[in-house]
Structures are given as structure tokens and as C-alpha cells.
Amino acid sequence: MSELKSVPVGAVMEASSQMLQKQLYAIFTTPVNGLEPVFAILEEHLEFQVSIEKDGILYAAGPMWTDDEESWEGEGMVIVRAKTRAEAIAIAERDPMHKSGARSFKVRPWMINEGSVTLRLNKSSQTFELL
């Protein structure tokens, strides 16, 4: 018996037809030459992230810790809303981190099917908490 290596997108879509099926794109970003170039451009990178968040493009972003959860080696993940992978690549190319050469990136299509978001609103203290 041969080992199944992949499943066509159509089959996945059919199997998950009752789920969300929200298509997003994950940008995996990795330092090219250590952390000094990353820190040199960090402020511009964060300004870019905030700008695409305000434009409704950024879904989520943040650093990726080492497997022992004790440090950061400069890797990150950015999830964007885009119509195509090519559009997501164009977004990643605009990031000052990538434009400067401090980081390289890889874009993967990602479909959200399961999960939940809980928001707790405390009226008395006028605060909220994302759970």
C-alpha cells in the first residue's frame, strides 16, 4: 500500500464544507545575517505592521520563540488577508525588514477552519481581555 503524500485542495474543501474556510496567508520570516540587522530596522518594521493592521490587511503577527521557550532568534510569523499568494508575497516584499535584507521570508496559504475567539468586556473598569 502506498503512503498518501497529499490531498487535492478540492477534496479538503469538500471535507470541510461546513467549516469557516477562511483563506489567509502565513508569512514565515527568518533573519539572514544575525539579529543586529533585524534590530536596526525593527522600528520601521513595526510601523509597517501597524499600517497594514489599520488597512485591514494584517490578521496577526509576532515573534516565534525557540523550542525551549527561553529566547528569540529573530524569527516571526505574519498572517495577512490577501486574495492570492502572489498578493501576499507583494505585501511581504513591502515590509522594511525584507526590503532591507535583514530577513528572508516564505509565504504559505493557510485556511482557517476551526477555533474560537473570546473577548471579555468589563464595563465597570472599561477594560477588555482577549482570551
Secondary structure, DSSP 8 states (H G I E B T S, - for coil): --------HHHHHHHTTTS--EEEEEEEEEESS-SHHHHHHHHHHHHHHHHHHHTT-EEEEEEEE-TTSS-EEEEEEEEE--SSHHHHHHHHHHSHHHHTTSEEEEEEEEEE-S----EEEETTTTEEEE-
